[in-house]
Amino acid sequence: MISLEQIRLLEQKVTSAVELIRVLKEENATLRRGLDSAQRRMKELETLVEGFKTDQREIESVIVRTLASLDDLEASASAAAPAARQMPAAKHEQPARQAEPSAARPAAPGGAEAKGRSGSELDIF
């Protein structure tokens, strides 16, 4: 026959099993929420990565087009340089400035006008 003590021991084991099942269900629910949150975040990051990849492809495309434009510009400048050298020299020369007579220009005090001036500097004052 089953004793009262065996029944109490069985009740205690069933109660602890029920409690363990409750705790495990809560833990499972918590883990599932964490997993769902991590999966949502992963999808957001994948979307960001795809956006970055698209931007990177666009940047590379713009750089390649810009480099091609620079190559074209360099090629056209190279082609124009020999043509410019073949043009008569008279077309590239600046008209000569007529020198003012020295009597019409007032001399700087102490001969400062002649000192420190190279041929390319202008006498403004």
Contact map, one row per residue, 1 for C-alpha under 8 A:
11100000000000000000000000000000000000000000000000000000000000000000000000000000000000000000000000000000000000000000000000000
11110110000000000000000000000000000000000000000000000000000000000000000000000000000000000000000000000000000000000000000000000
11111110000000000000000000000000000000000000000000000000000000000000000000000000000000000000000000000000000000000000000000000
01111111000000000000000000000000000000000000000000000000000000000000000000000000000000000000000000000000000000000000000000000
00111111100000000000000000000000000000000000000000000000000000000000000000000000000000000000000000000000000000000000000000000
01111111110000000000000000000000000000000000000000000000000000000000000000000000000000000000000000000000000000000000000000000
01111111111000000000000000000000000000000000000000000000000000000000000000000000000000000000000000000000000000000000000000000
00011111111100000000000000000000000000000000000000000000000000000000000000000000000000000000000000000000000000000000000000000
00001111111110000000000000000000000000000000000000000000000000000000000000000000000000000000000000000000000000000000000000000
00000111111111000000000000000000000000000000000000000000000000000000000000000000000000000000000000000000000000000000000000000
00000011111111100000000000000000000000000000000000000000000000000000000000000000000000000000000000000000000000000000000000000
00000001111111110000000000000000000000000000000000000000000000000000000000000000000000000000000000000000000000000000000000000
00000000111111111000000000000000000000000000000000000000000000000000000000000000000000000000000000000000000000000000000000000
00000000011111111100000000000000000000000000000000000000000000000000000000000000000000000000000000000000000000000000000000000
00000000001111111110000000000000000000000000000000000000000000000000000000000000000000000000000000000000000000000000000000000
00000000000111111111000000000000000000000000000000000000000000000000000000000000000000000000000000000000000000000000000000000
00000000000011111111100000000000000000000000000000000000000000000000000000000000000000000000000000000000000000000000000000000
00000000000001111111110000000000000000000000000000000000000000000000000000000000000000000000000000000000000000000000000000000
00000000000000111111111000000000000000000000000000000000000000000000000000000000000000000000000000000000000000000000000000000
00000000000000011111111100000000000000000000000000000000000000000000000000000000000000000000000000000000000000000000000000000
00000000000000001111111110000000000000000000000000000000000000000000000000000000000000000000000000000000000000000000000000000
00000000000000000111111111000000000000000000000000000000000000000000000000000000000000000000000000000000000000000000000000000
00000000000000000011111111100000000000000000000000000000000000000000000000000000000000000000000000000000000000000000000000000
00000000000000000001111111110000000000000000000000000000000000000000000000000000000000000000000000000000000000000000000000000
00000000000000000000111111111000000000000000000000000000000000000000000000000000000000000000000000000000000000000000000000000
00000000000000000000011111111100000000000000000000000000000000000000000000000000000000000000000000000000000000000000000000000
00000000000000000000001111111110000000000000000000000000000000000000000000000000000000000000000000000000000000000000000000000
00000000000000000000000111111111000000000000000000000000000000000000000000000000000000000000000000000000000000000000000000000
00000000000000000000000011111111100000000000000000000000000000000000000000000000000000000000000000000000000000000000000000000
00000000000000000000000001111111110000000000000000000000000000000000000000000000000000000000000000000000000000000000000000000
00000000000000000000000000111111111000000000000000000000000000000000000000000000000000000000000000000000000000000000000000000
00000000000000000000000000011111111100000000000000000000000000000000000000000000000000000000000000000000000000000000000000000
00000000000000000000000000001111111110000000000000000000000000000000000000000000000000000000000000000000000000000000000000000
00000000000000000000000000000111111111000000000000000000000000000000000000000000000000000000000000000000000000000000000000000
00000000000000000000000000000011111111100000000000000000000000000000000000000000000000000000000000000000000000000000000000000
00000000000000000000000000000001111111110000000000000000000000000000000000000000000000000000000000000000000000000000000000000
00000000000000000000000000000000111111111000000000000000000000000000000000000000000000000000000000000000000000000000000000000
00000000000000000000000000000000011111111100000000000000000000000000000000000000000000000000000000000000000000000000000000000
00000000000000000000000000000000001111111110000000000000000000000000000000000000000000000000000000000000000000000000000000000
00000000000000000000000000000000000111111111000000000000000000000000000000000000000000000000000000000000000000000000000000000
00000000000000000000000000000000000011111111100000000000000000000000000000000000000000000000000000000000000000000000000000000
00000000000000000000000000000000000001111111110000000000000000000000000000000000000000000000000000000000000000000000000000000
00000000000000000000000000000000000000111111111000000000000000000000000000000000000000000000000000000000000000000000000000000
00000000000000000000000000000000000000011111111100000000000000000000000000000000000000000000000000000000000000000000000000000
00000000000000000000000000000000000000001111111110000000000000000000000000000000000000000000000000000000000000000000000000000
00000000000000000000000000000000000000000111111111000000000000000000000000000000000000000000000000000000000000000000000000000
00000000000000000000000000000000000000000011111111100000000000000000000000000000000000000000000000000000000000000000000000000
00000000000000000000000000000000000000000001111111110000000000000000000000000000000000000000000000000000000000000000000000000
00000000000000000000000000000000000000000000111111111000000000000000000000000000000000000000000000000000000000000000000000000
00000000000000000000000000000000000000000000011111111100000000000000000000000000000000000000000000000000000000000000000000000
00000000000000000000000000000000000000000000001111111110000000000000000000000000000000000000000000000000000000000000000000000
00000000000000000000000000000000000000000000000111111111000000000000000000000000000000000000000000000000000000000000000000000
00000000000000000000000000000000000000000000000011111111100000000000000000000000000000000000000000000000000000000000000000000
00000000000000000000000000000000000000000000000001111111110000000000000000000000000000000000000000000000000000000000000000000
00000000000000000000000000000000000000000000000000111111111000000000000000000000000000000000000000000000000000000000000000000
00000000000000000000000000000000000000000000000000011111111100000000000000000000000000000000000000000000000000000000000000000
00000000000000000000000000000000000000000000000000001111111110000000000000000000000000000000000000000000000000000000000000000
00000000000000000000000000000000000000000000000000000111111111000000000000000000000000000000000000000000000000000000000000000
00000000000000000000000000000000000000000000000000000011111111100000000000000000000000000000000000000000000000000000000000000
00000000000000000000000000000000000000000000000000000001111111110000000000000000000000000000000000000000000000000000000000000
00000000000000000000000000000000000000000000000000000000111111111000000000000000000000000000000000000000000000000000000000000
00000000000000000000000000000000000000000000000000000000011111111100000000000000000000000000000000000000000000000000000000000
00000000000000000000000000000000000000000000000000000000001111111110000000000000000000000000000000000000000000000000000000000
00000000000000000000000000000000000000000000000000000000000111111111000000000000000000000000000000000000000000000000000000000
00000000000000000000000000000000000000000000000000000000000011111111100000000000000000000000000000000000000000000000000000000
00000000000000000000000000000000000000000000000000000000000001111111110000000000000000000000000000000000000000000000000000000
00000000000000000000000000000000000000000000000000000000000000111111111000000000000000000000000000000000000000000000000000000
00000000000000000000000000000000000000000000000000000000000000011111111100000000000000000000000000000000000000000000000000000
00000000000000000000000000000000000000000000000000000000000000001111111110000000000000000000000000000000000000000000000000000
00000000000000000000000000000000000000000000000000000000000000000111111111000000000000000000000000000000000000000000000000000
00000000000000000000000000000000000000000000000000000000000000000011111111100000000000000000000000000000000000000000000000000
00000000000000000000000000000000000000000000000000000000000000000001111111110000000000000000000000000000000000000000000000000
00000000000000000000000000000000000000000000000000000000000000000000111111111000000000000000000000000000000000000000000000000
00000000000000000000000000000000000000000000000000000000000000000000011111111100000000000000000000000000000000000000000000000
00000000000000000000000000000000000000000000000000000000000000000000001111111110000000000000000000000000000000000000000000000
00000000000000000000000000000000000000000000000000000000000000000000000111111111000000000000000000000000000000000000000000000
00000000000000000000000000000000000000000000000000000000000000000000000011111111100000000000000000000000000000000000000000000
00000000000000000000000000000000000000000000000000000000000000000000000001111111110000000000000000000000000000000000000000000
00000000000000000000000000000000000000000000000000000000000000000000000000111111111000000000000000000000000000000000000000000
00000000000000000000000000000000000000000000000000000000000000000000000000011111111100000000000000000000000000000000000000000
00000000000000000000000000000000000000000000000000000000000000000000000000001111111110000000000000000000000000000000000000000
00000000000000000000000000000000000000000000000000000000000000000000000000000111111111000000000000000000000000000000000000000
00000000000000000000000000000000000000000000000000000000000000000000000000000011111111100000000000000000000000000000000000000
00000000000000000000000000000000000000000000000000000000000000000000000000000001111111100000000000000000000000000000000000000
00000000000000000000000000000000000000000000000000000000000000000000000000000000111111110000000000000000000000000000000000000
00000000000000000000000000000000000000000000000000000000000000000000000000000000011111110000000000000000000000000000000000000
00000000000000000000000000000000000000000000000000000000000000000000000000000000001111111010000000000000000000000000000000000
00000000000000000000000000000000000000000000000000000000000000000000000000000000000011111111000000000000000000000000000000000
00000000000000000000000000000000000000000000000000000000000000000000000000000000000000111111100000000000000000000000000000000
00000000000000000000000000000000000000000000000000000000000000000000000000000000000000011111100000000000000000000000000000000
00000000000000000000000000000000000000000000000000000000000000000000000000000000000000111111100000000000000000000000000000000
00000000000000000000000000000000000000000000000000000000000000000000000000000000000000011111110000000000000000000000000000000
00000000000000000000000000000000000000000000000000000000000000000000000000000000000000001111111000000000000000000000000000000
00000000000000000000000000000000000000000000000000000000000000000000000000000000000000000001111100000000000000000000000000000
00000000000000000000000000000000000000000000000000000000000000000000000000000000000000000000111110000000000000000000000000000
00000000000000000000000000000000000000000000000000000000000000000000000000000000000000000000011111000000000000000000000000000
00000000000000000000000000000000000000000000000000000000000000000000000000000000000000000000001111100000000000000000000000000
00000000000000000000000000000000000000000000000000000000000000000000000000000000000000000000000111110000000000000000000000000
00000000000000000000000000000000000000000000000000000000000000000000000000000000000000000000000011111000000000000000000000000
00000000000000000000000000000000000000000000000000000000000000000000000000000000000000000000000001111101100000000000000000000
00000000000000000000000000000000000000000000000000000000000000000000000000000000000000000000000000111111100000000000000000000
00000000000000000000000000000000000000000000000000000000000000000000000000000000000000000000000000011111110000000000000000000
00000000000000000000000000000000000000000000000000000000000000000000000000000000000000000000000000001111110000000000000000000
00000000000000000000000000000000000000000000000000000000000000000000000000000000000000000000000000011111110000000000000000000
00000000000000000000000000000000000000000000000000000000000000000000000000000000000000000000000000011111111000000000000000000
00000000000000000000000000000000000000000000000000000000000000000000000000000000000000000000000000000111111100000000000000000
00000000000000000000000000000000000000000000000000000000000000000000000000000000000000000000000000000000111110101000000000000
00000000000000000000000000000000000000000000000000000000000000000000000000000000000000000000000000000000011111111000000000000
00000000000000000000000000000000000000000000000000000000000000000000000000000000000000000000000000000000001111111000000000000
00000000000000000000000000000000000000000000000000000000000000000000000000000000000000000000000000000000000111110000000000000
00000000000000000000000000000000000000000000000000000000000000000000000000000000000000000000000000000000001111111110000000000
00000000000000000000000000000000000000000000000000000000000000000000000000000000000000000000000000000000000111111111000000000
00000000000000000000000000000000000000000000000000000000000000000000000000000000000000000000000000000000001110111111100000100
00000000000000000000000000000000000000000000000000000000000000000000000000000000000000000000000000000000000000111111100000000
00000000000000000000000000000000000000000000000000000000000000000000000000000000000000000000000000000000000000111111100000000
00000000000000000000000000000000000000000000000000000000000000000000000000000000000000000000000000000000000000011111110000000
00000000000000000000000000000000000000000000000000000000000000000000000000000000000000000000000000000000000000001111111110000
00000000000000000000000000000000000000000000000000000000000000000000000000000000000000000000000000000000000000000001111110000
00000000000000000000000000000000000000000000000000000000000000000000000000000000000000000000000000000000000000000000111110000
00000000000000000000000000000000000000000000000000000000000000000000000000000000000000000000000000000000000000000000111111000
00000000000000000000000000000000000000000000000000000000000000000000000000000000000000000000000000000000000000000000111111100
00000000000000000000000000000000000000000000000000000000000000000000000000000000000000000000000000000000000000000000000111110
00000000000000000000000000000000000000000000000000000000000000000000000000000000000000000000000000000000000000001000000011111
00000000000000000000000000000000000000000000000000000000000000000000000000000000000000000000000000000000000000000000000001111
00000000000000000000000000000000000000000000000000000000000000000000000000000000000000000000000000000000000000000000000000111
